[in-house]
C-alpha cells in the first residue's frame, strides 16, 4: 500500500529540477535528492591548458565531499601530482589513476578554505611541469550555496560556512521519486508513410517548408503502443523532433503527441512536446533528449525518460547554463526506476 501511495504521489507531482547558479568562474546546482555539484568554468580567451574542477557531495548528513578533475590530458601511469595555489601553496598531492579515470581528492574544510583564498590553482607534475590550471574566482560562494542547499550552514559538516551544530542536527535528504516503467517489449519497428508524416507535421506545426518530407520510423514501446520521432526542424547541431504515439492498426489506427510529466526543453506553449537529438534505447526502454546550446556541446540540457504506459516520466536531467568549456554537466534531477 505504501509503495502504491508513493507512486501515486509521484504521478501527481510534476518533476521540479534544481536551478543552476553562477558565481564568477563557477557554476553550481543541486538535484531533488540534495546532491550538489560545483564546477569551474574555463576562461574565454587563454592559450593555457585549462582544467575542470568538480566539487561533488551527496545530501546525506555525514556524506564526504570530493574534488574531482576529469580532463587531465598530459599524464603517465602513477604520476605524482600536486594542486598548487597561485601563491605557491601546495593544497593537495595525489597519484593519478589509470587512463580514463577521474582524479579524485578528498575535500575537507581545510582544503576548501585553501581553495577559497586563491585566484587560481595549477596542477603540477613531479618535476613542477604544468598540467593545467583552473580559476578559483567564485568557489567560496559556490560552496556557501552548497552548504545552504544541503542545510549544513553553521554545522560541523559545512565546507564554507562551518559552525557548532552537530551532524545529528541535520535532516536526511528527501527520498527520490519511484517510477515503474513498462517492460521493454521485443524490438520492432515500421516506417510511417509519407502521407502520415505530412499529415502529422501539419497537425503539430512541424512542417519543414523548405525541405521534402523526411522519413519517420515507429518503434514499439509496449504491447499496444508505438513511438515515432517526427522530424520538425534541422539545425546545425540540433535535430528537433516531436514524439508521436501510435495505437491500433489499419482504419482504427490513432496517432497523437506523447505526454510527458516534465516538458522537454523545446516544447511549445501549446503543449506540443519537442525533443532535441532524441534517441530511443529499446533494450533499456529509455527515451533520451540532448539539447546543445552550441556545437561544442558545453552548454544545454540532457534528459532521460521511461514510459509508464500512459506518459513519459523524467528519470534524469543534467544541465549547464554557461557556455564556457564544461563538458561534464551538473545533475539537477534523479528518480529511482523500479523495473518489473
Secondary structure by P-SEA (a helix, b strand, c coil): caaaaaaaaaaacccccbbbbbccccccccccccbbbbbbbbbcccccbbbbbbbbbcccccbbbbbbbccccccccbbbbbbccccccccbbbbbccccccbbbbbcaaaaaaaaaccbbbbbcccccccccccccaaaaaaaaaaaaaccccccccccccccccccccccccccbbbbccccccbbbbbbcaaaaaaaaaaaccccccccbbbbbbbbccccbbbbbcccccccccbbbbbbbbccccccbbbbbbbbcccccccccccccccccccccccccbbbbbbbccccccccbbbbbbbcccbbbbcbbbbbccccccccccccbbbbbbcc
